[in-house]
Amino acid sequence: MEPILQSRSGRQNLKKLFEAWYEKRQMKNIYSPLFEGLLVLYLGFEWIQIFKDKLIGNGYLTDK
C-alpha cells in the first residue's frame, strides 16, 4: 500500500487544513459560553418584561 499523501505539498495542505480547523474550534470554545450567557440574559429580560406586562395588565402591581 502506498501512503495517501505522497507529496510534501499534500501533507502541508493537510496540516494547514487541520490548523485552520483547530483554530476555529478554539474560537468556538471561547465564544460559545459568551454567546450562551448573552442569550440567557436577553431571554431573562424578555421573560421579566412579559411577566410584568401580564401582572400590570391584570392589575396586580397597580396601586388601588
C-alpha positions as CSV (number, residue, x, y, z in Angstrom):
1,M,0.0,0.0,0.0
2,E,1.1,3.5,-0.7
3,P,0.5,6.4,1.6
4,I,-2.4,8.6,0.6
5,L,-0.4,11.8,0.8
6,Q,2.8,11.1,-1.0
7,S,3.9,14.6,-1.8
8,R,5.2,17.2,0.6
9,S,2.7,19.8,-0.6
10,G,-0.2,17.4,0.1
11,R,1.0,16.9,3.7
12,Q,1.4,20.7,4.1
13,N,-2.1,21.3,2.7
14,L,-3.5,18.8,5.2
15,K,-1.5,20.4,8.0
16,K,-2.9,23.8,7.1
17,L,-6.5,22.5,7.0
18,F,-6.0,20.9,10.4
19,E,-4.6,24.1,11.8
20,A,-7.5,26.2,10.5
21,W,-10.0,23.7,11.9
22,Y,-8.3,23.7,15.3
23,E,-8.2,27.5,15.4
24,K,-11.9,27.6,14.6
25,R,-12.6,25.1,17.2
26,Q,-10.7,27.1,19.8
27,M,-12.6,30.2,18.9
28,K,-15.9,28.3,19.2
29,N,-14.9,27.2,22.7
30,I,-14.2,30.8,23.7
31,Y,-17.3,32.4,22.2
32,S,-19.8,29.7,22.9
33,P,-20.1,30.4,26.7
34,L,-20.2,34.1,26.0
35,F,-23.0,33.7,23.4
36,E,-25.0,31.4,25.7
37,G,-24.6,33.9,28.6
38,L,-25.9,36.8,26.4
39,L,-28.8,34.7,25.2
40,V,-29.8,33.8,28.7
41,L,-29.6,37.4,29.8
42,Y,-31.7,38.5,26.8
43,L,-34.3,35.8,27.4
44,G,-34.4,36.6,31.1
45,F,-35.2,40.3,30.4
46,E,-37.8,39.3,27.8
47,W,-39.4,36.9,30.3
48,I,-39.4,39.6,33.0
49,Q,-41.0,42.1,30.6
50,I,-43.7,39.7,29.6
51,F,-44.4,38.7,33.1
52,K,-44.5,42.3,34.3
53,D,-46.9,43.3,31.5
54,K,-49.2,40.4,32.4
55,L,-49.2,41.4,36.1
56,I,-49.8,45.0,35.3
57,G,-52.4,44.1,32.8
58,N,-54.3,42.1,35.4
59,G,-54.0,44.9,38.0
60,Y,-51.8,43.0,40.4
61,L,-49.0,45.6,40.5
62,T,-51.1,48.8,40.4
63,D,-51.9,50.9,43.4
64,K,-55.5,50.6,44.5
